[in-house]
Amino acid sequence: MPPHECREKRSFFRVAALSVAAGLGALSSPCAASSMSAGYIQNLSFGSDGYVWFSPTGTRTGALPGCADPNGLWIINGSTPQGQVVVSALVTAAARHQMIAVQGTGSCDHAHETIGYIVLAD
């Protein structure tokens, strides 16, 4: 694949992830949100209800919401159009062995902190 096509695809996923972040960020309070420095995706799990759990190898910082299980997993509702964009970016990053950074929302679903946005690291 020519290098310009790779850059275009990376840009698409960044724009998509930021678009989802703008929509999800307005729904949550970041006062107890955590974040994670760039790391590789591991433990990528897909539930039959559309939820996707994963944990990057980066270092988690900030306050873990009280509703979150301390096992370090993040969760995305992959049954929504917004969640499908983030899941697509995660699967692509995992396949490319590309690092990501994560910002949480401070809210939980299924006892794990939900994703505010992800950043695909270069």
N, CA, C and O atoms as a GROMACS GRO file, in nm:
protein
  488
    1MET      N    1   0.085  -0.116   0.000
    1MET     CA    2   0.000   0.000   0.000
    1MET      C    3   0.090   0.124   0.000
    1MET      O    4   0.182   0.132   0.081
    2PRO      N    5   0.066   0.221  -0.090
    2PRO     CA    6   0.148   0.342  -0.094
    2PRO      C    7   0.139   0.418   0.040
    2PRO      O    8   0.035   0.414   0.106
    3PRO      N    9   0.247   0.486   0.079
    3PRO     CA   10   0.249   0.556   0.209
    3PRO      C   11   0.138   0.658   0.225
    3PRO      O   12   0.087   0.675   0.336
    4HIS      N   13   0.099   0.727   0.117
    4HIS     CA   14  -0.006   0.828   0.131
    4HIS      C   15  -0.140   0.764   0.168
    4HIS      O   16  -0.221   0.828   0.236
    5GLU      N   17  -0.165   0.641   0.124
    5GLU     CA   18  -0.289   0.573   0.161
    5GLU      C   19  -0.290   0.538   0.309
    5GLU      O   20  -0.394   0.546   0.374
    6CYS      N   21  -0.175   0.500   0.363
    6CYS     CA   22  -0.166   0.470   0.507
    6CYS      C   23  -0.194   0.595   0.588
    6CYS      O   24  -0.268   0.590   0.687
    7ARG      N   25  -0.136   0.708   0.546
    7ARG     CA   26  -0.159   0.834   0.619
    7ARG      C   27  -0.306   0.872   0.613
    7ARG      O   28  -0.362   0.918   0.713
    8GLU      N   29  -0.370   0.854   0.496
    8GLU     CA   30  -0.511   0.888   0.482
    8GLU      C   31  -0.596   0.800   0.574
    8GLU      O   32  -0.690   0.851   0.637
    9LYS      N   33  -0.566   0.672   0.584
    9LYS     CA   34  -0.644   0.583   0.670
    9LYS      C   35  -0.623   0.619   0.816
    9LYS      O   36  -0.719   0.619   0.893
   10ARG      N   37  -0.499   0.650   0.857
   10ARG     CA   38  -0.473   0.690   0.995
   10ARG      C   39  -0.551   0.817   1.028
   10ARG      O   40  -0.610   0.830   1.135
   11SER      N   41  -0.550   0.911   0.934
   11SER     CA   42  -0.622   1.037   0.956
   11SER      C   43  -0.771   1.011   0.972
   11SER      O   44  -0.836   1.073   1.056
   12PHE      N   45  -0.827   0.920   0.892
   12PHE     CA   46  -0.969   0.888   0.901
   12PHE      C   47  -1.003   0.838   1.040
   12PHE      O   48  -1.101   0.882   1.101
   13PHE      N   49  -0.921   0.744   1.092
   13PHE     CA   50  -0.950   0.687   1.224
   13PHE      C   51  -0.934   0.791   1.334
   13PHE      O   52  -1.009   0.789   1.431
   14ARG      N   53  -0.837   0.881   1.321
   14ARG     CA   54  -0.821   0.986   1.421
   14ARG      C   55  -0.943   1.078   1.421
   14ARG      O   56  -0.996   1.111   1.527
   15VAL      N   57  -0.987   1.119   1.302
   15VAL     CA   58  -1.104   1.206   1.293
   15VAL      C   59  -1.227   1.135   1.347
   15VAL      O   60  -1.306   1.195   1.419
   16ALA      N   61  -1.243   1.008   1.313
   16ALA     CA   62  -1.358   0.932   1.362
   16ALA      C   63  -1.355   0.920   1.513
   16ALA      O   64  -1.458   0.938   1.579
   17ALA      N   65  -1.239   0.888   1.569
   17ALA     CA   66  -1.229   0.874   1.714
   17ALA      C   67  -1.255   1.007   1.784
   17ALA      O   68  -1.319   1.010   1.889
   18LEU      N   69  -1.205   1.115   1.727
   18LEU     CA   70  -1.229   1.246   1.788
   18LEU      C   71  -1.375   1.286   1.777
   18LEU      O   72  -1.428   1.352   1.867
   19SER      N   73  -1.441   1.249   1.668
   19SER     CA   74  -1.584   1.279   1.653
   19SER      C   75  -1.665   1.206   1.759
   19SER      O   76  -1.757   1.263   1.819
   20VAL      N   77  -1.631   1.081   1.783
   20VAL     CA   78  -1.699   1.004   1.888
   20VAL      C   79  -1.671   1.067   2.023
   20VAL      O   80  -1.760   1.076   2.108
   21ALA      N   81  -1.547   1.110   2.044
   21ALA     CA   82  -1.510   1.171   2.171
   21ALA      C   83  -1.592   1.296   2.198
   21ALA      O   84  -1.635   1.320   2.311
   22ALA      N   85  -1.613   1.376   2.095
   22ALA     CA   86  -1.692   1.497   2.114
   22ALA      C   87  -1.834   1.463   2.158
   22ALA      O   88  -1.889   1.530   2.245
   23GLY      N   89  -1.892   1.361   2.099
   23GLY     CA   90  -2.028   1.321   2.135
   23GLY      C   91  -2.036   1.258   2.272
   23GLY      O   92  -2.127   1.288   2.348
   24LEU      N   93  -1.942   1.170   2.304
   24LEU     CA   94  -1.944   1.102   2.433
   24LEU      C   95  -1.899   1.193   2.547
   24LEU      O   96  -1.949   1.181   2.659
   25GLY      N   97  -1.806   1.282   2.519
   25GLY     CA   98  -1.754   1.370   2.622
   25GLY      C   99  -1.861   1.461   2.680
   25GLY      O  100  -1.855   1.496   2.798
   26ALA      N  101  -1.958   1.498   2.599
   26ALA     CA  102  -2.064   1.585   2.647
   26ALA      C  103  -2.158   1.512   2.743
   26ALA      O  104  -2.234   1.577   2.816
   27LEU      N  105  -2.155   1.380   2.744
   27LEU     CA  106  -2.248   1.302   2.826
   27LEU      C  107  -2.194   1.266   2.963
   27LEU      O  108  -2.267   1.210   3.045
   28SER      N  109  -2.069   1.295   2.989
   28SER     CA  110  -2.010   1.246   3.113
   28SER      C  111  -1.937   1.356   3.188
   28SER      O  112  -1.906   1.462   3.134
   29SER      N  113  -1.911   1.327   3.313
   29SER     CA  114  -1.836   1.419   3.397
   29SER      C  115  -1.694   1.366   3.412
   29SER      O  116  -1.675   1.256   3.463
   30PRO      N  117  -1.593   1.443   3.369
   30PRO     CA  118  -1.456   1.394   3.374
   30PRO      C  119  -1.390   1.406   3.511
   30PRO      O  120  -1.271   1.378   3.524
   31CYS      N  121  -1.465   1.447   3.615
   31CYS     CA  122  -1.403   1.471   3.746
   31CYS      C  123  -1.342   1.345   3.805
   31CYS      O  124  -1.249   1.356   3.885
   32ALA      N  125  -1.387   1.227   3.769
   32ALA     CA  126  -1.330   1.102   3.821
   32ALA      C  127  -1.283   1.013   3.708
   32ALA      O  128  -1.280   0.890   3.723
   33ALA      N  129  -1.248   1.072   3.596
   33ALA     CA  130  -1.206   0.992   3.480
   33ALA      C  131  -1.057   0.959   3.491
   33ALA      O  132  -0.979   1.035   3.547
   34SER      N  133  -1.021   0.846   3.437
   34SER     CA  134  -0.880   0.810   3.429
   34SER      C  135  -0.836   0.813   3.283
   34SER      O  136  -0.919   0.825   3.192
   35SER      N  137  -0.707   0.803   3.263
   35SER     CA  138  -0.653   0.798   3.128
   35SER      C  139  -0.541   0.696   3.127
   35SER      O  140  -0.497   0.649   3.231
   36MET      N  141  -0.495   0.663   3.007
   36MET     CA  142  -0.387   0.567   2.995
   36MET      C  143  -0.291   0.615   2.888
   36MET      O  144  -0.332   0.653   2.778
   37SER      N  145  -0.162   0.613   2.922
   37SER     CA  146  -0.059   0.652   2.825
   37SER      C  147  -0.054   0.548   2.713
   37SER      O  148  -0.111   0.440   2.723
   38ALA      N  149   0.016   0.584   2.607
   38ALA     CA  150   0.021   0.496   2.490
   38ALA      C  151   0.071   0.357   2.525
   38ALA      O  152   0.170   0.340   2.597
   39GLY      N  153   0.001   0.259   2.473
   39GLY     CA  154   0.037   0.119   2.494
   39GLY      C  155  -0.029   0.033   2.387
   39GLY      O  156  -0.113   0.080   2.311
   40TYR      N  157   0.010  -0.092   2.382
   40TYR     CA  158  -0.047  -0.185   2.286
   40TYR      C  159  -0.174  -0.247   2.341
   40TYR      O  160  -0.188  -0.264   2.462
   41ILE      N  161  -0.267  -0.279   2.253
   41ILE     CA  162  -0.394  -0.338   2.293
   41ILE      C  163  -0.372  -0.486   2.326
   41ILE      O  164  -0.305  -0.559   2.254
   42GLN      N  165  -0.430  -0.526   2.439
   42GLN     CA  166  -0.427  -0.668   2.476
   42GLN      C  167  -0.563  -0.703   2.536
   42GLN      O  168  -0.641  -0.615   2.571
   43ASN      N  169  -0.590  -0.831   2.546
   43ASN     CA  170  -0.716  -0.878   2.605
   43ASN      C  171  -0.838  -0.816   2.539
   43ASN      O  172  -0.928  -0.768   2.608
   44LEU      N  173  -0.843  -0.815   2.409
   44LEU     CA  174  -0.956  -0.762   2.333
   44LEU      C  175  -1.066  -0.869   2.331
   44LEU      O  176  -1.048  -0.976   2.273
   45SER      N  177  -1.180  -0.839   2.395
   45SER     CA  178  -1.289  -0.936   2.408
   45SER      C  179  -1.418  -0.877   2.354
   45SER      O  180  -1.448  -0.760   2.375
   46PHE      N  181  -1.495  -0.959   2.283
   46PHE     CA  182  -1.620  -0.916   2.221
   46PHE      C  183  -1.736  -0.994   2.281
   46PHE      O  184  -1.737  -1.117   2.276
   47GLY      N  185  -1.834  -0.924   2.339
   47GLY     CA  186  -1.949  -0.990   2.398
   47GLY      C  187  -2.064  -1.002   2.300
   47GLY      O  188  -2.073  -0.925   2.204
   48SER      N  189  -2.151  -1.099   2.322
   48SER     CA  190  -2.265  -1.120   2.234
   48SER      C  191  -2.366  -1.006   2.243
   48SER      O  192  -2.454  -0.994   2.157
   49ASP      N  193  -2.355  -0.921   2.347
   49ASP     CA  194  -2.444  -0.806   2.362
   49ASP      C  195  -2.392  -0.682   2.292
   49ASP      O  196  -2.454  -0.576   2.301
   50GLY      N  197  -2.278  -0.692   2.223
   50GLY     CA  198  -2.221  -0.579   2.150
   50GLY      C  199  -2.113  -0.504   2.226
   50GLY      O  200  -2.050  -0.415   2.169
   51TYR      N  201  -2.091  -0.538   2.353
   51TYR     CA  202  -1.988  -0.469   2.430
   51TYR      C  203  -1.850  -0.526   2.399
   51TYR      O  204  -1.836  -0.646   2.372
   52VAL      N  205  -1.750  -0.439   2.403
   52VAL     CA  206  -1.612  -0.478   2.376
   52VAL      C  207  -1.528  -0.431   2.494
   52VAL      O  208  -1.535  -0.315   2.534
   53TRP      N  209  -1.447  -0.522   2.550
   53TRP     CA  210  -1.357  -0.492   2.660
   53TRP      C  211  -1.215  -0.506   2.610
   53TRP      O  212  -1.186  -0.590   2.525
   54PHE      N  213  -1.125  -0.423   2.665
   54PHE     CA  214  -0.984  -0.437   2.632
   54PHE      C  215  -0.900  -0.369   2.738
   54PHE      O  216  -0.951  -0.292   2.820
   55SER      N  217  -0.772  -0.398   2.736
   55SER     CA  218  -0.677  -0.328   2.823
   55SER      C  219  -0.549  -0.304   2.744
   55SER      O  220  -0.490  -0.398   2.691
   56PRO      N  221  -0.505  -0.179   2.737
   56PRO     CA  222  -0.375  -0.150   2.676
   56PRO      C  223  -0.263  -0.173   2.776
   56PRO      O  224  -0.288  -0.185   2.896
   57THR      N  225  -0.140  -0.179   2.728
   57THR     CA  226  -0.025  -0.200   2.814
   57THR      C  227   0.027  -0.071   2.875
   57THR      O  228   0.122  -0.075   2.954
   58GLY      N  229  -0.032   0.044   2.842
   58GLY     CA  230   0.014   0.173   2.895
   58GLY      C  231  -0.013   0.186   3.044
   58GLY      O  232  -0.073   0.098   3.106
   59THR      N  233   0.032   0.296   3.101
   59THR     CA  234   0.015   0.324   3.243
   59THR      C  235  -0.112   0.405   3.266
   59THR      O  236  -0.130   0.511   3.206
   60ARG      N  237  -0.198   0.354   3.351
   60ARG     CA  238  -0.324   0.424   3.382
   60ARG      C  239  -0.298   0.528   3.489
   60ARG      O  240  -0.232   0.500   3.589
   61THR      N  241  -0.349   0.649   3.468
   61THR     CA  242  -0.334   0.758   3.562
   61THR      C  243  -0.469   0.822   3.590
   61THR      O  244  -0.566   0.798   3.518
   62GLY      N  245  -0.475   0.902   3.694
   62GLY     CA  246  -0.600   0.967   3.729
   62GLY      C  247  -0.684   0.876   3.816
   62GLY      O  248  -0.651   0.759   3.839
   63ALA      N  249  -0.793   0.931   3.864
   63ALA     CA  250  -0.881   0.857   3.954
   63ALA      C  251  -0.969   0.760   3.878
   63ALA      O  252  -1.041   0.798   3.786
   64LEU      N  253  -0.962   0.634   3.916
   64LEU     CA  254  -1.052   0.533   3.861
   64LEU      C  255  -1.190   0.558   3.922
   64LEU      O  256  -1.202   0.569   4.044
   65PRO      N  257  -1.295   0.568   3.840
   65PRO     CA  258  -1.427   0.593   3.896
   65PRO      C  259  -1.465   0.484   3.998
   65PRO      O  260  -1.427   0.368   3.983
   66GLY      N  261  -1.538   0.522   4.100
   66GLY     CA  262  -1.579   0.428   4.204
   66GLY      C  263  -1.663   0.313   4.150
   66GLY      O  264  -1.670   0.207   4.213
   67CYS      N  265  -1.727   0.333   4.035
   67CYS     CA  266  -1.811   0.230   3.976
   67CYS      C  267  -1.731   0.125   3.898
   67CYS      O  268  -1.785   0.022   3.858
   68ALA      N  269  -1.601   0.152   3.878
   68ALA     CA  270  -1.519   0.065   3.792
   68ALA      C  271  -1.448  -0.043   3.870
   68ALA      O  272  -1.396  -0.019   3.979
   69ASP      N  273  -1.447  -0.163   3.815
   69ASP     CA  274  -1.371  -0.275   3.868
   69ASP      C  275  -1.222  -0.241   3.851
   69ASP      O  276  -1.184  -0.192   3.745
   70PRO      N  277  -1.139  -0.264   3.950
   70PRO     CA  278  -0.997  -0.226   3.940
   70PRO      C  279  -0.913  -0.318   3.852
   70PRO      O  280  -0.790  -0.312   3.859
   71ASN      N  281  -0.974  -0.403   3.770
   71ASN     CA  282  -0.896  -0.496   3.687
   71ASN      C  283  -0.833  -0.430   3.565
   71ASN      O  284  -0.760  -0.496   3.491
   72GLY      N  285  -0.860  -0.302   3.541
   72GLY     CA  286  -0.792  -0.230   3.433
   72GLY      C  287  -0.857  -0.238   3.297
   72GLY      O  288  -0.803  -0.183   3.201
   73LEU      N  289  -0.972  -0.302   3.285
   73LEU     CA  290  -1.037  -0.312   3.154
   73LEU      C  291  -1.116  -0.185   3.123
   73LEU      O  292  -1.172  -0.122   3.213
   74TRP      N  293  -1.119  -0.149   2.997
   74TRP     CA  294  -1.202  -0.040   2.945
   74TRP      C  295  -1.316  -0.106   2.868
   74TRP      O  296  -1.303  -0.220   2.823
   75ILE      N  297  -1.427  -0.035   2.852
   75ILE     CA  298  -1.541  -0.093   2.782
   75ILE      C  299  -1.599   0.005   2.680
   75ILE      O  300  -1.597   0.127   2.700
   76ILE      N  301  -1.649  -0.051   2.571
   76ILE     CA  302  -1.713   0.025   2.464
   76ILE      C  303  -1.842  -0.046   2.428
   76ILE      O  304  -1.845  -0.168   2.417
   77ASN      N  305  -1.948   0.030   2.410
   77ASN     CA  306  -2.074  -0.027   2.362
   77ASN      C  307  -2.067  -0.031   2.210
   77ASN      O  308  -2.095   0.069   2.143
   78GLY      N  309  -2.031  -0.146   2.156
   78GLY     CA  310  -2.016  -0.162   2.013
   78GLY      C  311  -2.146  -0.177   1.938
   78GLY      O  312  -2.146  -0.196   1.816
   79SER      N  313  -2.260  -0.169   2.008
   79SER     CA  314  -2.388  -0.181   1.939
   79SER      C  315  -2.440  -0.045   1.892
   79SER      O  316  -2.542  -0.038   1.824
   80THR      N  317  -2.370   0.063   1.927
   80THR     CA  318  -2.410   0.196   1.880
   80THR      C  319  -2.322   0.237   1.763
   80THR      O  320  -2.210   0.187   1.750
   81PRO      N  321  -2.370   0.325   1.677
   81PRO     CA  322  -2.285   0.372   1.566
   81PRO      C  323  -2.155   0.435   1.615
   81PRO      O  324  -2.049   0.413   1.556
   82GLN      N  325  -2.162   0.514   1.723
   82GLN     CA  326  -2.041   0.576   1.776
   82GLN      C  327  -1.944   0.471   1.828
   82GLN      O  328  -1.823   0.479   1.804
   83GLY      N  329  -1.996   0.374   1.899
   83GLY     CA  330  -1.912   0.267   1.952
   83GLY      C  331  -1.850   0.184   1.842
   83GLY      O  332  -1.736   0.138   1.856
   84GLN      N  333  -1.921   0.164   1.733
   84GLN     CA  334  -1.868   0.087   1.621
   84GLN      C  335  -1.748   0.155   1.558
   84GLN      O  336  -1.656   0.088   1.510
   85VAL      N  337  -1.748   0.288   1.557
   85VAL     CA  338  -1.633   0.363   1.504
   85VAL      C  339  -1.510   0.336   1.591
   85VAL      O  340  -1.402   0.310   1.539
   86VAL      N  341  -1.528   0.343   1.723
   86VAL     CA  342  -1.416   0.321   1.814
   86VAL      C  343  -1.368   0.176   1.807
   86VAL      O  344  -1.248   0.150   1.807
   87VAL      N  345  -1.461   0.082   1.802
   87VAL     CA  346  -1.423  -0.060   1.792
   87VAL      C  347  -1.345  -0.084   1.663
   87VAL      O  348  -1.245  -0.156   1.664
   88SER      N  349  -1.389  -0.025   1.554
   88SER     CA  350  -1.318  -0.039   1.426
   88SER      C  351  -1.175   0.014   1.438
   88SER      O  352  -1.081  -0.050   1.389
   89ALA      N  353  -1.159   0.129   1.502
   89ALA     CA  354  -1.025   0.185   1.520
   89ALA      C  355  -0.939   0.095   1.609
   89ALA      O  356  -0.820   0.077   1.583
   90LEU      N  357  -1.000   0.038   1.715
   90LEU     CA  358  -0.926  -0.052   1.805
   90LEU      C  359  -0.878  -0.178   1.733
   90LEU      O  360  -0.762  -0.218   1.746
   91VAL      N  361  -0.968  -0.238   1.658
   91VAL     CA  362  -0.933  -0.362   1.587
   91VAL      C  363  -0.823  -0.334   1.485
   91VAL      O  364  -0.731  -0.414   1.469
   92THR      N  365  -0.834  -0.222   1.417
   92THR     CA  366  -0.732  -0.184   1.319
   92THR      C  367  -0.598  -0.161   1.387
   92THR      O  368  -0.495  -0.208   1.340
   93ALA      N  369  -0.598  -0.088   1.500
   93ALA     CA  370  -0.474  -0.064   1.573
   93ALA      C  371  -0.414  -0.194   1.625
   93ALA      O  372  -0.292  -0.212   1.620
   94ALA      N  373  -0.498  -0.285   1.673
   94ALA     CA  374  -0.448  -0.413   1.722
   94ALA      C  375  -0.386  -0.493   1.608
   94ALA      O  376  -0.280  -0.554   1.625
   95ALA      N  377  -0.451  -0.493   1.491
   95ALA     CA  378  -0.399  -0.569   1.376
   95ALA      C  379  -0.266  -0.512   1.328
   95ALA      O  380  -0.180  -0.586   1.281
   96ARG      N  381  -0.250  -0.382   1.339
   96ARG     CA  382  -0.126  -0.316   1.296
   96ARG      C  383  -0.020  -0.314   1.405
   96ARG      O  384   0.092  -0.268   1.383
   97HIS      N  385  -0.055  -0.363   1.522
   97HIS     CA  386   0.032  -0.355   1.640
   97HIS      C  387   0.073  -0.210   1.663
   97HIS      O  388   0.191  -0.178   1.681
   98GLN      N  389  -0.029  -0.123   1.660
   98GLN     CA  390  -0.010   0.021   1.678
   98GLN      C  391  -0.052   0.060   1.819
   98GLN      O  392  -0.154   0.013   1.868
   99MET      N  393   0.026   0.144   1.884
   99MET     CA  394  -0.007   0.186   2.019
   99MET      C  395  -0.122   0.287   2.019
   99MET      O  396  -0.141   0.363   1.924
  100ILE      N  397  -0.198   0.284   2.128
  100ILE     CA  398  -0.307   0.380   2.149
  100ILE      C  399  -0.295   0.440   2.288
  100ILE      O  400  -0.237   0.380   2.378
  101ALA      N  401  -0.352   0.559   2.305
  101ALA     CA  402  -0.370   0.620   2.437
  101ALA      C  403  -0.520   0.630   2.458
  101ALA      O  404  -0.595   0.642   2.362
  102VAL      N  405  -0.564   0.625   2.584
  102VAL     CA  406  -0.707   0.621   2.615
  102VAL      C  407  -0.742   0.731   2.715
  102VAL      O  408  -0.666   0.756   2.810
  103GLN      N  409  -0.856   0.794   2.694
  103GLN     CA  410  -0.914   0.885   2.792
  103GLN      C  411  -1.050   0.831   2.831
  103GLN      O  412  -1.134   0.807   2.745
  104GLY      N  413  -1.071   0.812   2.959
  104GLY     CA  414  -1.199   0.762   3.007
  104GLY      C  415  -1.300   0.873   3.024
  104GLY      O  416  -1.268   0.992   3.015
  105THR      N  417  -1.425   0.833   3.049
  105THR     CA  418  -1.533   0.930   3.068
  105THR      C  419  -1.563   0.957   3.215
  105THR      O  420  -1.625   1.058   3.248
  106GLY      N  421  -1.519   0.869   3.302
  106GLY     CA  422  -1.556   0.880   3.442
  106GLY      C  423  -1.688   0.808   3.471
  106GLY      O  424  -1.731   0.802   3.586
  107SER      N  425  -1.750   0.753   3.368
  107SER     CA  426  -1.874   0.676   3.382
  107SER      C  427  -1.844   0.529   3.357
  107SER      O  428  -1.743   0.495   3.296
  108CYS      N  429  -1.933   0.443   3.403
  108CYS     CA  430  -1.912   0.299   3.388
  108CYS      C  431  -2.029   0.233   3.317
  108CYS      O  432  -2.141   0.283   3.317
  109ASP      N  433  -1.998   0.122   3.257
  109ASP     CA  434  -2.098   0.033   3.199
  109ASP      C  435  -2.045  -0.108   3.225
  109ASP      O  436  -1.928  -0.135   3.202
  110HIS      N  437  -2.130  -0.196   3.273
  110HIS     CA  438  -2.088  -0.333   3.308
  110HIS      C  439  -1.966  -0.331   3.401
  110HIS      O  440  -1.878  -0.417   3.389
  111ALA      N  441  -1.961  -0.235   3.493
  111ALA     CA  442  -1.856  -0.223   3.596
  111ALA      C  443  -1.716  -0.193   3.540
  111ALA      O  444  -1.616  -0.227   3.603
  112HIS      N  445  -1.709  -0.129   3.423
  112HIS     CA  446  -1.580  -0.087   3.367
  112HIS      C  447  -1.594   0.055   3.316
  112HIS      O  448  -1.701   0.095   3.270
  113GLU      N  449  -1.485   0.132   3.322
  113GLU     CA  450  -1.489   0.270   3.275
  113GLU      C  451  -1.507   0.273   3.123
  113GLU      O  452  -1.442   0.200   3.050
  114THR      N  453  -1.598   0.360   3.079
  114THR     CA  454  -1.623   0.374   2.935
  114THR      C  455  -1.520   0.468   2.874
  114THR      O  456  -1.458   0.550   2.942
  115ILE      N  457  -1.504   0.453   2.744
  115ILE     CA  458  -1.405   0.529   2.668
  115ILE      C  459  -1.461   0.665   2.629
  115ILE      O  460  -1.572   0.674   2.574
  116GLY      N  461  -1.385   0.771   2.657
  116GLY     CA  462  -1.419   0.903   2.606
  116GLY      C  463  -1.366   0.916   2.464
  116GLY      O  464  -1.437   0.956   2.372
  117TYR      N  465  -1.238   0.882   2.450
  117TYR     CA  466  -1.177   0.879   2.317
  117TYR      C  467  -1.045   0.802   2.325
  117TYR      O  468  -0.990   0.779   2.433
  118ILE      N  469  -0.997   0.762   2.209
  118ILE     CA  470  -0.867   0.699   2.198
  118ILE      C  471  -0.784   0.780   2.099
  118ILE      O  472  -0.838   0.847   2.011
  119VAL      N  473  -0.654   0.774   2.115
  119VAL     CA  474  -0.562   0.839   2.023
  119VAL      C  475  -0.473   0.731   1.966
  119VAL      O  476  -0.411   0.654   2.040
  120LEU      N  477  -0.465   0.724   1.836
  120LEU     CA  478  -0.376   0.629   1.770
  120LEU      C  479  -0.237   0.691   1.766
  120LEU      O  480  -0.217   0.794   1.701
  121ALA      N  481  -0.142   0.630   1.835
  121ALA     CA  482  -0.006   0.683   1.843
  121ALA      C  483   0.070   0.650   1.715
  121ALA      O  484   0.048   0.546   1.653
  122ASP      N  485   0.158   0.739   1.677
  122ASP     CA  486   0.241   0.716   1.556
  122ASP      C  487   0.357   0.627   1.587
  122ASP      O  488   0.437   0.597   1.498
   0.00000   0.00000   0.00000
